[in-house]
Amino acid sequence: MTALAHETLEAVMPKVATPPSDLDDVLWQAWKAMELPEGYHAEIVERFIEVSPTGRYSHGRIANRLRDKLVVFLAGSEFAACQDINVIHERKVWIPDLCIALEASEEHVTEDGIGIKASAVQLIVEVVSPGSDNITRDRTRKRRAYARAGIPVYILIDDYDEHGIVTVLTAPDPDKAVYDDEDRVAYGTTATIPEGPAKGFTIGEEITGPGRTA
């Protein structure tokens, strides 16, 4: 994703004395009330509302290649590859570049119908966009957020890590907000998903493209 702005609470709500315990609820209400122009979306990541435009062509190409292959891989299972869907966890909301969730997710849809609960999601992929804010969000803030929510597998496809790296994170520790296992694979070689509904699926050059040479 390419960040347009980081909107803190003060940017989207009147300046009021809000107890920290109420901050998540206030941000949630502010997020639901937002009206964005077409082509933009907003997420709540670690007590920030972040507004982003649609990713650039190369970003979308990687995400679409990955989804096309996962659709075939998951055919006949109870799971599906999803894009453009709100994933909700304790008044936080994310719109990952791709996720794998239960095909029949109706029982996991939030009461207001805004999205699906993180408990239905087995894997999340983020394709990192250029810019320090975007890189920090996907590598650091979302990494903590997804671990805190117990997302079993988090994959980063990152053009800007060395000459291109696929990082596969597993074994989340929600209490510490970390992933205990990490596998980093350079573009041009193959990363394998080690567990979950996509176990054995590989991410190689046909999805990422070749690594950068400079």
N, C-alpha and C positions, 0 to 999 in steps of 0.2 A: 504494500500500500504506500501511497505517497501522501505525506501529511500536508494538509492545508493549514491547519491551526491546532494548537492545544488550548482548549477552552476550559479554564478552571471554573470552579463554582462561581466566582465573582463575575465571570464573563457572561454567564447564562442566567443568573438569578440576581435579584436585588441584594445589596449588601446588608445582611442581617446577622445577628449573633446566633449562629447555628451550632449547637453542641456537636462535638465530634461523633457521638453515637448516632446522630440523625443525618450525618452527611451523606451516607449512601442512599437514603430515601429521598433526600432533596435532589441529589444528582439524577436519580432514577426518574423523578417527576420532570426534571428539566429536560432530560434526554427524550422522554416520551412526547414532550410538548414542542420539540424542535421541528421546524419546517425548513428543509434543505432544498436547494435547487437540484434539478435532475443531474445525475452523474456523481453525486456526493453521498456519503453515508457517515454516520457517527457511531462511535463505540465508547464504552466506559471501561477504561483500563487503569486499574490501580488509582481510583479516585480522580481521574481526569476524564473529561469528555473530549475525545479526539475526532476531528472532522477530516475526512480524506476524500480525494477524488478517485475516480476509476484509474487503475494502474496503466502504465504505458504499454505499448504493443508487446515488447519482449516479456514483460511481466505476465500479461494475459496469455501469451503463447505457451509459456511454461505451465501455467495453471491448467489450461485447456488440454494440453498434451497429457498431463498427468491424469486429469479426470477421465479422458477418453480411455486410457489404458486401465484405470481402476474399475470403470464400468464393466469392462470385459472380464477382469479378474474376479470381481465380486458377483458376477451373474449367477443366479440360482441360490445365492446365500440370503441371509436375513438382513444384510447390510447394504447400504447404498452410498455412493460418493455424492456429496452435496456441495453446491456453491451458492453464494448470495443468500445465506440463511443466518438469522440471529441465534447465537448460542448464549444462553442465560445461566448465570451462576451468582446467587446471592446479591442481587441488584447490580451485577456487572453484566455487560453485554459485549460480545465480540462478533465480528463478521469475518471469519477466517477466509483465506483464499480458497481453501478446500477443507472439507472434513468428511469423515466416515461416521455415519450414524445408523441406527436401526432403521430399516426400510419402513416398518410399521411404527412410526414414532408418535402416533396420536396420543397415547397415554403419557407421553413425555412432553407434550406441548404445554406451555405455560397457560395458566387460567385465562389470561387476557389474549391469548393467541398470538403474541408478538414473536415468539420463537420457541426453540426446543431447549429443554434443560440439558446442562452439561453432562448429566448422568447418562444420557443416551448416546453420547459422542465417544468414540473409541480412538480416534486419531484426528489430529489437526495438522495442516500444512500451511506455512506462511512462506510466500516468495518475497524475499527482501527487496525493497525499493531503495534507490539512491538517496543520500541525504542523512546527516547524522541523527536527526530525530527519528526517521524511519528505522534506521539500523538499530538504534538503541531500543526502540519500542519492541521490535521483533526478537532481537537477541537477548534482551534483558527484562523489560517490563512484562511482555507477554509470556516469556519463559517462566517467570515467577507466577504469573496469574494462572497459566494453564497447569502448572505443577500444584498450585494451591487448590485448584478445582479437581485435581486427581485425574486429569486427562491422561490416559495410559501411554499414548505415543504422540510426541510433538516433533515435527520435521521442519527444519529450516532449509530452504533452497536459496543459497546466498551467493550472488555474483560478486559481492564486495568483500568476501572473506578470502584472503590470499588470492588465488587465481580462479576461485569458484569452489565452494564447499557445500556438500549436503551433510547436514548434521541430524542424526537420528537420536532423539532423547527418549528414554524409557525409565521405568521405576520411579514414578513421582512420589515425593514425600510432601504431602499437603501441609503438615505442621511446619516444616522448614521452608516450604515454597521452593524446592529444588528438585531436579531430576538426578537420581543417583547414577544412572548409566548414560554414557554419551559415546556415540560413534561418529567420527568425522571422516568423510570420504571425499577426495578431490574429484572435481569434474573430470570426465574422461574415463573414470573407473565406475564401479557399480556399488551403490548402497542397497542393502537388503533390509526390509522391515522384519524385525525379529519375532514379533508377537502380534496377537489380535487378529481381527478378520482379514487383514491384508498381509498376514505372515507369509514370508517368501516372496512378496512383490519386490521387484527391483527398480531402482531409479538410476538410470544411466544417461549416457550422452544423447540418446534419442529423445529424452525429455529435457535435460538441462542445456543441451548444446555443448560444444567443446569448452574447455577452460580457457580463460584469458591468458595470453602469452606475455602481457606486460602490465 
